[in-house]
Amino acid sequence: MAPKIVLVTGGNSGIGYEAVKALFEAEKPYHIFVGSRSLQKATEAIKDIQSECPEATNKIEPLQVDLTSDESIESASEILKSGPGYIDVLVNNAGATFDLEYLANRVSLRECFNNAYNVNVTGTNVMTATFIPLLLKSVEPRLIFVTGLSAINQAAESYFPTPPQPAGWPKKIEFETIGYRCSKVALNMMMLDWNHKLKADGVKVCCVGPGMLATNLGNMREKALAMGLKHPSIGGQLLRTVVEGERDDSMGKIIVREGVMDW
């Protein structure tokens, strides 16, 4: 059986890294491309994964792609066109948050939101549109968006990472996620739109919500660990089940470990 060609953006760290690792050591055959802004970081991640999984036999290689650059995205697509010539699965995992940068006065509030949308929404959409021709050459194409805790109905007080705020201004916020979460709500809409556009093409489209895990998103690994968050391998394993078709009854939805997330 020919290996499935899978491209994971942001595959050099966090949930992306764990997804690549889960596929690399899977019994089913895969040829995995580790997308990363830095070719060096992708190469280093591959070495680490191969070291952690010495018995694995699947193929894995780096692919440089920066979601903030149309030229970089196009160059990455040309590499795959001249290589395998198609992909079976595109995992849009790469994401960024600038909320803590804003709290530290390193970016403005406008830059905080615009930078997050540039990667998580605009860049992801350009990436998808550029790679659709390669995806449509697959006999079983899948398009996966990695979302966050970002359904619009998640507005209960228990959902917010900060305690209730007293009256007055300014508010004292020590941990912020609003720019990131707003961009992920937009990503959910993007998934719905691609699911609508690609119905006739037979592409299986969904969002996957791994939940809050101890990644280094926003350079806050220590904060995540202090909050008691679980290892990102949980997200990697969830993504593998979606790639392998175990959650095909939930296409067009936000897939989480417990089932699907209500809108």
N, C-alpha and C positions, 0 to 999 in steps of 0.2 A: 504494500500500500504506500502510495506516494505521501511524503510528509506534508502536512498543512503548513502553509506559509503565513506566519503571524507577525505583525508589526505592533510593537508596544511603544508608544511615545512616553518619554519620561521613564524609561526602563532602567535607568542607572541607579535609582534610589527608591526608598519607600515601598509603597504598594506596587508600583511598576516593577521594581526589582524582584519583589516576591512573586509577582505574576510570571515574570520571565523564568524565575527559578522553578516554580511549580510546573510550568510547561516543559522546561528543559529536562526535568527528572520524571516526566510522565511516561507511562508505558506506550501511549500512542505516539506515532512519529510526528515531530514538529521541526520546522526550520524557522527559528525565531530571530527577528531583527530587533536589536535593542536601540530604540531611538533616543537620542540625547542631544542637547545643545552642544556638548563637548564630546568630540570623538574619543579623546583621552579618557574621560570619565566612563564612557560606554565600554571601552576596552578594559579598563580596570574592573568595572562591575562584572564583566564576563569572566575575567580571571578569578574573581572571588567566587562566583557561582560555580565555575568548574572545579574549584578547590573544595567547595562545600558538597558537591555532588560528583565525586570521582567515578561513580559507576554509571552515570548518565551517558547516553549515546546520541541524544538529539543534537542537531546542528544549531549553532548560535553565532551571530556576528553583529558588529556594531553598525549603526547608521546615524550619521550626523544630521540633525534636523532641528532648526530653531523656529518655533511657532510664531515668533514676532517678525520673521523675515519670509516674504513670498519667494524670494530667490532661493533661500535655503530649502524651503518646502519643495519647490520645483526641482531642485538639484537632487533631493532625496528620491523623488518619484522617478527621475531619469535613471538613477542607480538601480532601482528595482525593475524598471522596464528593460534595462539591458541585462539584468540578472535573471531571476525566475520569470519575469514577464507578467506576473500577476500576484495578488495576495488573496488569501482566504479569509483572513480576519484582520481588521484594523481596531486596535484597542486605543482609543483616545484617552490616555491616562494623564499626560503631562498637564500640570496645573501650577498656579502660583498664587500666593497671597502677599499683600503688602500692608496689611492692617497693623502689624506690629512695627513695621517701618514708619508708619504714620504716627503711632503712639510715641515713637522715639524721635519724632521731628526730623526724620531723614527724607521723607517725601511729604508733599502736600496732600490734603484730603482728596483733591481732584486727581492727583497722580496715583494715589492709593487705589481708587476705583478704576480709573482708565487703564492702569497697568494690569490689573487683575482681569478686566474684560478683554484686553488685548491678547492675553495668553489663553484664558479659559473659555472665551466665547469666540472672538474674531479669529484668533489663530487656529483654534480647533476647527472652526467652520471652513476656513481656507484649506487646512490640512485635509479635511474630509472631501471637499469638492475636488481637490487635486488628485486624490487617490481613488476616487470612485471608479474611473475607467479601469484601473488595475483590479479593483474589487469585483467589478462586474464580469471579469474573465474567469472567476472562480465558479465551480459547480455548486458550491455551498457557501455563499458569502455571508459574513457576519460583520456588523458594525456596532461597536460597543463604546459607550461614553461612560467614563468613571465620574460619578457625581458625588455630592457631599450630603450633609444633613440639610437638605435644601428644598423639601416640598413646601409649598406656600402655606399649607395648613399647620406647619410646625411652628406655632407662635405661642404655645403655652409658656408660662414663666419657667417651667422646669427645663425648657429647651435651651434657653440662653445661658452662655457660659459665665456671665457675670451676675452677681446678686441684684435684687431690685435696687433701683437708684433713688436716693432722696430727692426731694424737690430742689430746684435751683439750677443755676448754670455757672460755670461748666460742670459737667459730670466727671467724676473721677473714675475713669475706665482703665483697668490695669491689663486686661486681656480682651482683645477685640477680634472679631471675625466677620463683621458685617459686609465689607467689600467682597470678600471671598464668597460668602454665602449667597449674596445677591447674584454674583456671576454664575454660580452653580444652578440657581433657579432658572436663569436664562439658558444654561446648557440643557436643562430638562426640556425646555420649549424647543430647542434645536433638535433634540432627539426625536420629539414628536413630529417635527416637520420633515426630517429625513425619513422617518418611518412611513410617513404619508407619501413622500416623493418616490420611494423605492419599493412600494408594494408590488407593483407589476413586475419588478425585476427579481423578486424572490429573495431580497436581502433581509436577513433577520437582524432587526435593529432594537436596541434597548439601552437603558441606563443601568449601571450597577452602583449601588451605594454600599461601600464596605463599612461605613460607620467611622466614628472617630477612633483612630488608631495611633500608635506611638511612632509617627513618621517624623521626618525632619522638615516638613512643610513650614516655610517661613522661619527656618532656623530655630525651631522651638521644640526640639526633641526632649530637652531636659524638662521643659514645662509639661509636655505631653506625658512623660514618665511620672512626674510629680502628681499629675491628675489621675494616675492609675490606669492610663489607657493601655489596651492590649497590643500585642505584637502585630505588625503589618502583614505577617504571613497569613493571618486570617483573611485579609482582603485578597491576597494572592491566590489562595485556594478557592475562594468564592469566584474569582474571575476565571479560573481554570474550569470550574463546573459549567460556567456560561459558555465558554469557548467550546467545550466538549458536548454541548447540546442538552445538558441535564435540566436546563431551565427554559426550554423552548416554548413552554406553555405560557410564558410571561413576556413574550416579545411586545414591544411598544410600551413597556412599563418600567418603573424603577425597581430593579431586583435588589433585595436585601437578603441577609442570611435567613431571616425568619419567614420570608415569603416575598411579598411586594409591598411597596410603600404607597399609602394613600396619597392622592394629590392634595 
